[in-house]
Amino acid sequence: MRRTTRTTLTLAVVAAVAVPAAFAPAVAAPVAQPVAQPASSAQASSGSAADEALVRREAAKAARVAVPKIAWKSCGTDPALAKFQCASVEVPTDYDRPRGATTTIALTRLPASGQRIGTLFTNPGGPGGPGVSFVQQAAEIAYTPEVRAKFDILGFDPRGVGQSDPVTCFPTEAEENAAFAGIEPFPINAAQTKDYTRAMLRAAVGCMTTSPDRLTHYSTANVARDMDLLRRAVGDSKLSYVGYSYGTYLGATYAKLFPGNVRALVLDGTLSPSWYTGSDGDRRPLGVRLRQGEGSWDTYQQFLAECKKAGAERCALAALGDPATVAEKLLQRLKTDPAEVPLPDGTTMTVSYQTAVFLIFQSLYSPLAWTDLAATLAELAAPASAARSAAAVSVAGKVLGEWNRRQEEYSGLGAGLQPCIEAHQSGRPLAYPQFAADANRRAQHFGPLRAWVGLACEFMPVRDTDAFLGPWNLAVKSPVLVFGTRHDPATPYQATRPYADLYPDARMVTVEGYGHGTIGISACADQKITDYLVRLKAPADESTCTQDYKPFTPLAKSRAAAADAALKLAAFGS
């Protein structure tokens, strides 16, 4: 039986989350962006006054809201959840109407194992990453024993996501599946463009019909207000927070609205607020200005180069010839001749060109996945008549089956629509083919994959009037800790320093390596995070860390759990 899932398309469309990565020298330079001019002293004074007024307004809003009581309880009978506690609270849907309608926020926590300092809030990214499942599946690996001893690790599904009154675009999952049946993750010809555009238009109409009220209060600013209310609910005088990818945008938004309430911010894989919102005047589509195409292309070149260095014994793709040549021939062939791959459950999966590009994109999130990615590409690249070992077939089937399963865990199109209601759109939905063609010249394969992200937003004339879109000068007095990975397919390293400079005292740490985020892959980063969260000891600015794992080297059993946590983080849409 052939398996076709809409969730592959869904993730491709809404995972605008993470954003671009560093540019390799061979990649064309991005379109020049408007350069902010230095503010005059009068402008600075005016900005400071406006910031102070904003903070006072937010404080006044918060003071009118009753602090909810959290009734922690068991998370159920699953033995894997025995260490965790679960709860839900009601928060104002609209903070301007604190006694009006409410929104349910789902929570989980891993209680501190020792003498606690407080609660550590987390966000795994997205937009649309479910914080409850992130903490339950990854917290014990993501945070050191010392952090887990001192903090309750708290995850919450942001409003509109997961178990928190989710935004939906179709009455049922079956109807969403049917709406995207046969639609590729992105189009590559006129017929596919027509079908894709129609599908996105139907999705936009569905979202507006099914969840209009939830969409209009869906902004990151409201998520930040929720987080501050939860901070008060757990009894912490100030916030301790770790945010990944889109979670760094949530961190910046919180810092803007509640600068005096910050104890510690760890910001890993930075999302440029101005790129995300378009507040710098860039009116290209969201998926273009985020530069994920260029970031993915850079990391993909690293993948191919490391595979070639590893050789046939450690990288299956190198056994077929030069990895770059073999992979390019495969991708071109898949455009006209998709492959059918048997999965472990007895079904088969059709691997088209677009599916292969999307699989590569997500697999680049962690170098721990590169060996299996190379084996999968090698199997797909081998001539159909060639003998294939059972081991090789099982690797590809396992990788694709697990990847497909993780896509199906995603909560649907509606979970990642924050950019639709708070970021600027291009206003030119019919120009997306040209945007994609331009992106392909800058970053082959991956440019078009990311350029089409956000087309549904172009058809959704809805905004959250309580969103915050800038300016992004931040007034947090405490040092904040900012991480950037040198070759990141999702959040470009080039954005790390500008992001850090938004804060008065940011300590930037460069992780020399590959992938998206530091979870499970750098003991050096783990220690810096531990020292900072537990002792408020921030490293020197412009510090560096290395990764513990080199691509295409055998993975020790002791690192297997960390590898799984890193891959799960990618699956959450960060």
ZAMARGU-4260 file (C-alpha; in steps of 0.2 Angstrom, whole numbers, plus 5000, padded with zeros to 4 digits):
<rodrens>
0) 5000/5000/5000 | 5007/5017/4995 | 5007/5030/5009 | 5004/5048/5006 | 5004/5061/5020
5) 4998/5079/5020 | 5010/5082/5035 | 5025/5082/5024 | 5017/5097/5015 | 5011/5104/5031
10) 5028/5105/5039 | 5036/5112/5023 | 5023/5126/5023 | 5023/5131/5041 | 5040/5127/5047
15) 5046/5145/5043 | 5052/5144/5061 | 5070/5142/5062 | 5076/5152/5048 | 5092/5153/5038
20) 5110/5149/5042 | 5127/5155/5038 | 5132/5158/5020 | 5146/5148/5012 | 5158/5158/5001
25) 5151/5150/4985 | 5133/5156/4989 | 5127/5173/4981 | 5125/5187/4993 | 5108/5190/4999
30) 5098/5205/4993 | 5104/5221/5002 | 5093/5225/5016 | 5089/5243/5023 | 5102/5249/5035
35) 5096/5257/5051 | 5104/5274/5053 | 5111/5279/5070 | 5098/5287/5081 | 5100/5305/5086
40) 5100/5309/5104 | 5082/5316/5102 | 5077/5300/5094 | 5085/5290/5107 | 5076/5299/5120
45) 5060/5298/5111 | 5063/5279/5109 | 5067/5277/5128 | 5051/5286/5132 | 5041/5276/5121
50) 5049/5260/5128 | 5045/5266/5146 | 5027/5269/5141 | 5026/5252/5133 | 5032/5243/5149
55) 5020/5253/5160 | 5006/5248/5149 | 5010/5230/5150 | 5013/5231/5168 | 4995/5239/5170
60) 4988/5225/5159 | 4996/5212/5170 | 4990/5220/5186 | 4972/5218/5180 | 4974/5199/5178
65) 4970/5187/5192 | 4985/5175/5194 | 4979/5157/5190 | 4982/5143/5203 | 4991/5128/5195
70) 4984/5111/5201 | 4998/5099/5196 | 4993/5081/5194 | 4999/5065/5186 | 5001/5065/5167
75) 4993/5048/5166 | 4997/5030/5166 | 5011/5029/5154 | 5027/5024/5164 | 5037/5036/5153
80) 5028/5050/5160 | 5029/5045/5179 | 5042/5059/5183 | 5032/5073/5175 | 5017/5082/5182
85) 5003/5090/5171 | 4991/5104/5172 | 4981/5117/5163 | 4976/5135/5167 | 4965/5148/5159
90) 4972/5164/5153 | 4964/5180/5146 | 4961/5177/5127 | 4963/5196/5126 | 4973/5205/5139
95) 4964/5221/5136 | 4948/5212/5142 | 4955/5202/5157 | 4938/5197/5163 | 4932/5191/5146
100) 4935/5175/5136 | 4949/5164/5141 | 4961/5152/5133 | 4967/5136/5140 | 4986/5133/5141
105) 4992/5116/5144 | 5008/5114/5155 | 5020/5100/5161 | 5035/5101/5172 | 5049/5090/5177
110) 5051/5094/5196 | 5068/5099/5203 | 5077/5084/5210 | 5086/5095/5223 | 5085/5112/5232
115) 5077/5122/5219 | 5081/5139/5213 | 5065/5141/5203 | 5056/5137/5187 | 5065/5136/5170
120) 5053/5140/5156 | 5056/5133/5139 | 5051/5135/5121 | 5057/5122/5108 | 5054/5134/5093
125) 5042/5133/5078 | 5031/5143/5077 | 5020/5129/5083 | 5032/5119/5093 | 5023/5110/5107
130) 5032/5113/5123 | 5023/5100/5133 | 5029/5085/5122 | 5046/5094/5121 | 5049/5094/5140
135) 5042/5076/5142 | 5053/5069/5128 | 5069/5079/5128 | 5071/5088/5145 | 5081/5074/5154
140) 5094/5075/5139 | 5093/5093/5135 | 5098/5099/5153 | 5112/5094/5164 | 5109/5085/5180
145) 5113/5101/5190 | 5101/5111/5180 | 5087/5098/5183 | 5092/5098/5202 | 5090/5116/5204
150) 5075/5120/5192 | 5058/5113/5189 | 5058/5112/5170 | 5042/5119/5163 | 5035/5116/5145
155) 5019/5124/5139 | 5010/5123/5123 | 5008/5141/5117 | 4991/5147/5114 | 4984/5140/5098
160) 4996/5125/5098 | 4994/5107/5103 | 4983/5105/5119 | 4981/5124/5121 | 4965/5128/5111
165) 4974/5124/5095 | 4971/5134/5079 | 4963/5123/5066 | 4960/5125/5048 | 4948/5111/5044
170) 4934/5103/5055 | 4943/5086/5055 | 4960/5079/5052 | 4953/5068/5038 | 4947/5084/5029
175) 4964/5092/5031 | 4973/5076/5024 | 4961/5077/5009 | 4964/5095/5006 | 4983/5092/5003
180) 4982/5075/4995 | 4994/5074/4981 | 5001/5091/4984 | 5020/5092/4985 | 5030/5101/4998
185) 5033/5115/4985 | 5029/5116/4966 | 5042/5115/4952 | 5031/5118/4937 | 5016/5127/4931
190) 5003/5113/4934 | 5010/5110/4952 | 5010/5129/4955 | 4992/5130/4951 | 4987/5115/4962
195) 4998/5121/4976 | 4991/5139/4976 | 4973/5132/4976 | 4977/5121/4991 | 4985/5136/5000
200) 4970/5147/4996 | 4958/5133/5002 | 4969/5131/5018 | 4968/5150/5021 | 4949/5150/5019
205) 4948/5135/5031 | 4958/5144/5044 | 4948/5160/5043 | 4932/5150/5044 | 4937/5137/5058
210) 4947/5148/5070 | 4944/5166/5066 | 4944/5171/5085 | 4959/5161/5090 | 4969/5168/5075
215) 4966/5186/5080 | 4974/5183/5098 | 4988/5172/5092 | 5003/5183/5092 | 5019/5180/5100
220) 5016/5195/5111 | 5001/5187/5118 | 5012/5171/5121 | 5024/5182/5130 | 5010/5189/5141
225) 5005/5171/5145 | 5022/5166/5150 | 5023/5181/5162 | 5007/5176/5170 | 5013/5158/5171
230) 5029/5165/5179 | 5018/5174/5192 | 5008/5158/5194 | 5023/5147/5199 | 5029/5160/5211
235) 5045/5166/5203 | 5049/5185/5205 | 5059/5184/5188 | 5059/5173/5173 | 5072/5160/5169
240) 5070/5155/5151 | 5078/5144/5137 | 5072/5147/5120 | 5077/5138/5104 | 5075/5146/5086
245) 5058/5154/5086 | 5059/5153/5104 | 5073/5166/5103 | 5060/5178/5095 | 5048/5174/5110
250) 5062/5178/5121 | 5066/5195/5113 | 5047/5199/5113 | 5046/5195/5132 | 5062/5206/5135
255) 5054/5220/5126 | 5037/5219/5135 | 5044/5214/5153 | 5062/5219/5154 | 5062/5221/5172
260) 5056/5203/5175 | 5071/5194/5167 | 5082/5184/5178 | 5091/5174/5164 | 5088/5171/5145
265) 5097/5157/5135 | 5094/5160/5117 | 5099/5146/5106 | 5098/5148/5087 | 5093/5166/5085
270) 5079/5171/5074 | 5081/5189/5068 | 5066/5199/5074 | 5067/5211/5059 | 5069/5197/5046
275) 5054/5188/5054 | 5042/5203/5055 | 5048/5212/5040 | 5050/5227/5051 | 5066/5232/5042
280) 5056/5236/5026 | 5060/5220/5017 | 5043/5215/5008 | 5049/5199/5000 | 5039/5183/5006
285) 5043/5177/5024 | 5052/5161/5018 | 5064/5172/5007 | 5068/5185/5020 | 5072/5172/5033
290) 5086/5165/5022 | 5084/5147/5026 | 5087/5142/5008 | 5105/5150/5009 | 5108/5142/5026
295) 5102/5125/5021 | 5113/5126/5005 | 5128/5131/5016 | 5125/5116/5028 | 5122/5104/5013
300) 5139/5109/5006 | 5147/5104/5023 | 5137/5088/5023 | 5144/5083/5005 | 5162/5089/5010
305) 5162/5079/5026 | 5155/5064/5017 | 5169/5065/5004 | 5182/5066/5018 | 5174/5051/5028
310) 5175/5040/5012 | 5166/5025/5007 | 5169/5016/5024 | 5160/5029/5034 | 5148/5037/5022
315) 5138/5026/5010 | 5135/5040/4997 | 5154/5042/4994 | 5155/5023/4989 | 5145/5028/4973
320) 5157/5042/4968 | 5159/5060/4972 | 5145/5064/4984 | 5140/5080/4977 | 5139/5073/4959
325) 5130/5058/4965 | 5117/5068/4975 | 5114/5080/4961 | 5111/5067/4948 | 5099/5059/4961
330) 5089/5075/4964 | 5088/5078/4945 | 5082/5061/4942 | 5068/5061/4955 | 5060/5076/4946
335) 5054/5064/4933 | 5056/5047/4941 | 5051/5047/4959 | 5056/5032/4970 | 5046/5019/4979
340) 5053/5014/4996 | 5047/5000/5006 | 5044/5005/5024 | 5045/4994/5040 | 5026/4993/5042
345) 5023/4985/5025 | 5018/5001/5016 | 5028/5011/5003 | 5033/5029/5002 | 5034/5039/4986
350) 5050/5049/4987 | 5049/5064/4974 | 5062/5077/4971 | 5052/5089/4983 | 5051/5076/4997
355) 5069/5072/4995 | 5074/5090/4997 | 5063/5092/5012 | 5070/5076/5020 | 5088/5083/5017
360) 5083/5100/5024 | 5077/5092/5041 | 5091/5080/5042 | 5104/5094/5041 | 5097/5100/5058
365) 5109/5088/5067 | 5126/5080/5061 | 5120/5065/5071 | 5108/5061/5057 | 5120/5063/5043
370) 5126/5045/5042 | 5108/5039/5040 | 5104/5053/5028 | 5119/5048/5017 | 5114/5029/5017
375) 5096/5034/5012 | 5102/5045/4998 | 5114/5031/4992 | 5100/5018/4991 | 5089/5030/4981
380) 5104/5034/4970 | 5109/5016/4966 | 5102/5010/4949 | 5086/5000/4951 | 5095/4985/4943
385) 5109/4985/4956 | 5110/4973/4970 | 5106/4981/4986 | 5111/4974/5003 | 5097/4971/5016
390) 5106/4982/5028 | 5106/4997/5015 | 5087/4994/5012 | 5083/4993/5030 | 5092/5009/5034
395) 5083/5019/5021 | 5066/5011/5026 | 5069/5015/5044 | 5075/5033/5041 | 5060/5037/5030
400) 5048/5027/5041 | 5053/5036/5056 | 5054/5053/5047 | 5036/5050/5041 | 5030/5045/5058
405) 5037/5061/5066 | 5029/5072/5052 | 5012/5063/5057 | 5014/5069/5075 | 5014/5087/5070
410) 4998/5095/5076 | 4993/5102/5059 | 4994/5117/5048 | 4986/5129/5061 | 4999/5127/5074
415) 5012/5137/5064 | 5002/5152/5058 | 5009/5166/5070 | 5018/5174/5055 | 5001/5176/5046
420) 4994/5187/5059 | 5010/5197/5065 | 5022/5197/5051 | 5022/5208/5035 | 5018/5198/5019
425) 5023/5202/5002 | 5006/5206/4995 | 5011/5197/4979 | 5005/5179/4980 | 5005/5177/4961
430) 5024/5182/4961 | 5029/5167/4971 | 5036/5157/4956 | 5048/5172/4952 | 5052/5173/4971
435) 5056/5155/4971 | 5066/5156/4954 | 5077/5170/4962 | 5079/5160/4978 | 5085/5145/4967
440) 5099/5155/4960 | 5105/5160/4977 | 5103/5142/4985 | 5099/5128/4973 | 5085/5116/4979
445) 5083/5124/4996 | 5079/5141/4990 | 5063/5136/4982 | 5058/5125/4996 | 5059/5139/5009
450) 5053/5153/4997 | 5035/5145/4996 | 5033/5145/5015 | 5020/5157/5020 | 5009/5157/5004
455) 4994/5153/5014 | 4997/5169/5024 | 4995/5180/5009 | 4977/5175/5008 | 4973/5178/5026
460) 4968/5196/5029 | 4968/5194/5048 | 4979/5202/5061 | 4982/5202/5080 | 4981/5220/5085
465) 4990/5216/5101 | 5006/5210/5092 | 5023/5219/5094 | 5033/5221/5078 | 5047/5233/5084
470) 5058/5242/5086 | 5069/5229/5094 | 5081/5239/5105 | 5080/5230/5122 | 5082/5236/5139
475) 5086/5220/5149 | 5099/5224/5162 | 5104/5206/5166 | 5117/5198/5155 | 5109/5186/5142
480) 5117/5171/5134 | 5116/5169/5115 | 5122/5154/5105 | 5125/5153/5086 | 5131/5137/5077
485) 5143/5141/5063 | 5134/5130/5050 | 5115/5130/5054 | 5102/5126/5041 | 5088/5135/5050
490) 5095/5150/5060 | 5109/5159/5051 | 5125/5161/5060 | 5126/5178/5052 | 5111/5184/5062
495) 5118/5179/5079 | 5129/5195/5082 | 5116/5207/5076 | 5103/5198/5087 | 5115/5198/5102
500) 5118/5217/5099 | 5099/5220/5103 | 5103/5218/5121 | 5113/5229/5132 | 5124/5215/5139
505) 5123/5199/5128 | 5137/5186/5129 | 5138/5178/5112 | 5145/5160/5111 | 5149/5153/5094
510) 5148/5134/5092 | 5160/5128/5079 | 5151/5114/5070 | 5135/5110/5061 | 5116/5109/5064
515) 5102/5118/5072 | 5105/5122/5091 | 5116/5115/5104 | 5105/5101/5112 | 5114/5085/5115
520) 5129/5089/5105 | 5141/5101/5114 | 5146/5097/5132 | 5155/5114/5132 | 5138/5123/5128
525) 5129/5113/5141 | 5142/5118/5154 | 5140/5137/5150 | 5121/5135/5151 | 5123/5127/5168
530) 5135/5140/5175 | 5124/5154/5168 | 5107/5147/5174 | 5112/5140/5191 | 5125/5153/5196
535) 5121/5167/5185 | 5139/5166/5179 | 5139/5172/5161 | 5154/5168/5149 | 5164/5181/5141
540) 5157/5188/5125 | 5163/5180/5109 | 5167/5164/5117 | 5168/5148/5107 | 5163/5130/5110
545) 5166/5114/5099 | 5154/5100/5096 | 5158/5083/5104 | 5153/5073/5088 | 5161/5074/5071
550) 5150/5069/5056 | 5151/5052/5050 | 5160/5045/5065 | 5153/5030/5075 | 5141/5035/5088
555) 5145/5029/5105 | 5130/5021/5114 | 5132/5034/5128 | 5128/5047/5115 | 5113/5039/5107
560) 5100/5047/5119 | 5107/5064/5116 | 5106/5061/5097 | 5088/5056/5099 | 5084/5072/5109
565) 5093/5083/5095 | 5083/5075/5082 | 5067/5077/5092 | 5070/5095/5093 | 5071/5096/5074
570) 5054/5087/5073 | 5046/5100/5084 | 5048/5112/5070 | 5062/5123/5077
</rodrens>
